Amino acid sequence: MQVKKEVVINITEDEQQEYLAYKTYEDVLNSLKEGLEGLEILDIKKDKKRTNPTLVCGGMAAFDKELPHFLNEWNKTEHNLFLLSEVTAQFRRYTDNTITFPYICTPHLLAKEMIILNMEIPVTEDMILLCKNVEYVREAVENLEMRHNALEKGYALMWAYYAYHYINKLLDILAPSKVVLWNEFYAFHHIFGGVCKSRNIPLYFMEYGCIPGTICIEDIGQQGESIIARESEYFSEQKINLVEYTNAKIIIKYLKLTGLNRNIQPNIRLGKNMLHRYIPGRKTVAYIGQNDYESGLCPYTERSIIYHSPIFKSTLDALEYISILAIKNDWNMIYKPHPIMLSLQKELEHLLADGKADILEEVNLNSLIDFSDLTITILSQSAYIALIRDKPVLMLGYTQLKSKKCTYEAFSVAEIENAIHSALKRGYTKMQKKSFLRHVAQLLKYYLYDDNNGRMLRFGKDINKINLDDI
């Protein structure tokens, strides 16, 4: 069983043409200008019952067929949701077929992952000034340029300029009482969040929960910026009773048995024949990467250091360091990159050629964790999967697990090697397991919502009790 579901929709000939419409930079600019102008004629102000809605923004319709149904259920309680569906072509049709409350779709070129590569765009003085004067726009430009290696000069700056003006115009028209963003770190949402803060619009963030089968909605920030990480001691003291503690045991056992995961897992179990550098008798370390571009690492700022990754600037930065330790200490090392990071193929080939690690792009995460003696990550939520599967974890960055006494932690370079030695020697301790049980019980009672997907065991807070004012 998996949490995330692929959305498969046959694309029509007309929809296919949307992806083929950009032959010159004028085509790109005209498309974005038309998207801005299109807001002017939207008939979304006339419904008097829908004033000051809660605006939810994200590309859910393109990557998870269950999330639109989650939103529909939430709307039964909220009664005033409005969706900005960040999808394009066939997924606009899917949005129309599934969403039961008011929505609009972004212009084609502002949809999630819709980027035109290898096309240079002439920039204007207005674009340059906006980037120079508005920090969050500048950071979004940097994020986009680092994420897409084949992005030509001017494209990211132009994209951010139109995104900024589109967001401002949409907020002028809708006048939402609140805004909910699916993932705060994505470049479009980084600008969206910055605009909302500048306009004093209450801002919330939504994502898959750290426990598979759940959804998280929070107001301060995500991952290391969440209240669970910032106020770790306070959250750890929240009361749970014996029934809730016992239920957490049952839920963890269920998750381990079913292999439930946030993402679809390939049906490829790890075998020794897949490893070229594995030496029997040695300890095996699994290093799991995260999506650097949507986890607060890119660009790597003072905020990144304080709330996300105090040591390493990227997945590959940490991989380089840990692989050297593995060679020094005779550990087998396996690296599993995040799927989004596979575009960094040159860096992977470099590491492969140097013989520093086995790199597995396609493998069932559960089988990798089971095979390994230790899971190491900066920010990946695979840390929770490892703990569910009774395996020790070393955290190099800050997530909701920060200071929960469930994992080993190393938040300075000097601590890493000793922390790995300690984890490999002691394993997943009884005290860590006890702390994790308590942590899971607290997450499901106070923090995470049931995603409402079909499964035998229900857990997490009731979707009908979501009240943003109480978060």
QUIBELFEN-V812110 format. One record per residue. N is the residue number from 1. RES is the residue in one letter. NEAR is the number of other C-alpha atoms within 12 Angstrom. Layout:
n = {N;N}
res = {RES;RES}
near = {NEAR;NEAR}
This chain:
n = {1;2;3;4;5;6;7;8;9;10;11;12;13;14;15;16;17;18;19;20;21;22;23;24;25;26;27;28;29;30;31;32;33;34;35;36;37;38;39;40;41;42;43;44;45;46;47;48;49;50;51;52;53;54;55;56;57;58;59;60;61;62;63;64;65;66;67;68;69;70;71;72;73;74;75;76;77;78;79;80;81;82;83;84;85;86;87;88;89;90;91;92;93;94;95;96;97;98;99;100;101;102;103;104;105;106;107;108;109;110;111;112;113;114;115;116;117;118;119;120;121;122;123;124;125;126;127;128;129;130;131;132;133;134;135;136;137;138;139;140;141;142;143;144;145;146;147;148;149;150;151;152;153;154;155;156;157;158;159;160;161;162;163;164;165;166;167;168;169;170;171;172;173;174;175;176;177;178;179;180;181;182;183;184;185;186;187;188;189;190;191;192;193;194;195;196;197;198;199;200;201;202;203;204;205;206;207;208;209;210;211;212;213;214;215;216;217;218;219;220;221;222;223;224;225;226;227;228;229;230;231;232;233;234;235;236;237;238;239;240;241;242;243;244;245;246;247;248;249;250;251;252;253;254;255;256;257;258;259;260;261;262;263;264;265;266;267;268;269;270;271;272;273;274;275;276;277;278;279;280;281;282;283;284;285;286;287;288;289;290;291;292;293;294;295;296;297;298;299;300;301;302;303;304;305;306;307;308;309;310;311;312;313;314;315;316;317;318;319;320;321;322;323;324;325;326;327;328;329;330;331;332;333;334;335;336;337;338;339;340;341;342;343;344;345;346;347;348;349;350;351;352;353;354;355;356;357;358;359;360;361;362;363;364;365;366;367;368;369;370;371;372;373;374;375;376;377;378;379;380;381;382;383;384;385;386;387;388;389;390;391;392;393;394;395;396;397;398;399;400;401;402;403;404;405;406;407;408;409;410;411;412;413;414;415;416;417;418;419;420;421;422;423;424;425;426;427;428;429;430;431;432;433;434;435;436;437;438;439;440;441;442;443;444;445;446;447;448;449;450;451;452;453;454;455;456;457;458;459;460;461;462;463;464;465;466;467;468;469;470;471}
res = {M;Q;V;K;K;E;V;V;I;N;I;T;E;D;E;Q;Q;E;Y;L;A;Y;K;T;Y;E;D;V;L;N;S;L;K;E;G;L;E;G;L;E;I;L;D;I;K;K;D;K;K;R;T;N;P;T;L;V;C;G;G;M;A;A;F;D;K;E;L;P;H;F;L;N;E;W;N;K;T;E;H;N;L;F;L;L;S;E;V;T;A;Q;F;R;R;Y;T;D;N;T;I;T;F;P;Y;I;C;T;P;H;L;L;A;K;E;M;I;I;L;N;M;E;I;P;V;T;E;D;M;I;L;L;C;K;N;V;E;Y;V;R;E;A;V;E;N;L;E;M;R;H;N;A;L;E;K;G;Y;A;L;M;W;A;Y;Y;A;Y;H;Y;I;N;K;L;L;D;I;L;A;P;S;K;V;V;L;W;N;E;F;Y;A;F;H;H;I;F;G;G;V;C;K;S;R;N;I;P;L;Y;F;M;E;Y;G;C;I;P;G;T;I;C;I;E;D;I;G;Q;Q;G;E;S;I;I;A;R;E;S;E;Y;F;S;E;Q;K;I;N;L;V;E;Y;T;N;A;K;I;I;I;K;Y;L;K;L;T;G;L;N;R;N;I;Q;P;N;I;R;L;G;K;N;M;L;H;R;Y;I;P;G;R;K;T;V;A;Y;I;G;Q;N;D;Y;E;S;G;L;C;P;Y;T;E;R;S;I;I;Y;H;S;P;I;F;K;S;T;L;D;A;L;E;Y;I;S;I;L;A;I;K;N;D;W;N;M;I;Y;K;P;H;P;I;M;L;S;L;Q;K;E;L;E;H;L;L;A;D;G;K;A;D;I;L;E;E;V;N;L;N;S;L;I;D;F;S;D;L;T;I;T;I;L;S;Q;S;A;Y;I;A;L;I;R;D;K;P;V;L;M;L;G;Y;T;Q;L;K;S;K;K;C;T;Y;E;A;F;S;V;A;E;I;E;N;A;I;H;S;A;L;K;R;G;Y;T;K;M;Q;K;K;S;F;L;R;H;V;A;Q;L;L;K;Y;Y;L;Y;D;D;N;N;G;R;M;L;R;F;G;K;D;I;N;K;I;N;L;D;D;I}
near = {25;30;33;30;25;18;23;15;21;14;19;15;12;14;19;16;16;26;24;18;21;23;19;18;25;19;21;34;32;22;27;30;25;22;29;29;18;23;27;18;15;20;16;28;23;14;16;12;13;25;22;26;33;37;43;44;45;42;38;40;42;33;30;33;27;31;37;38;26;33;43;30;28;33;29;18;19;25;24;31;36;39;41;43;40;36;33;37;34;27;37;32;24;31;39;23;18;28;32;23;32;33;36;35;39;36;35;41;40;42;36;32;24;26;29;36;26;19;23;23;24;22;25;17;14;18;28;23;18;28;30;18;14;23;22;34;38;32;35;41;40;32;35;41;28;26;30;27;23;19;25;24;23;30;34;42;36;44;47;43;39;40;42;36;29;33;36;27;25;38;34;21;24;37;26;34;27;34;43;37;40;43;38;38;38;41;45;47;44;41;37;45;40;31;30;32;20;17;20;16;27;30;38;36;37;39;41;34;38;43;47;45;42;41;38;41;41;36;32;26;35;38;43;36;33;32;30;36;28;26;22;25;18;15;28;30;18;21;18;23;14;14;14;24;25;19;25;34;25;21;31;36;22;25;35;27;17;22;32;37;35;32;29;25;26;21;15;17;20;27;17;20;12;18;24;20;26;29;19;13;10;18;27;38;41;45;46;46;40;39;32;41;39;35;41;45;42;35;34;30;23;16;22;31;26;23;35;44;42;30;31;36;31;39;41;35;25;34;38;27;27;39;33;23;25;32;25;14;20;23;32;36;44;45;44;39;36;34;24;21;27;27;20;25;18;14;20;28;19;18;26;24;15;17;24;30;39;37;38;35;28;22;28;27;44;41;28;40;37;27;29;35;36;43;49;49;51;50;48;40;38;43;45;45;40;44;43;42;36;34;39;45;50;49;48;49;47;44;42;44;48;40;31;34;29;36;45;42;37;31;28;20;22;14;18;30;29;19;29;38;26;23;31;29;16;20;29;30;23;18;18;28;29;25;26;40;35;34;43;45;36;35;41;35;27;31;36;36;35;37;44;30;31;20;20;14;23;24;38;35;27;25;31;22;21;30;22;28;16;12;21}
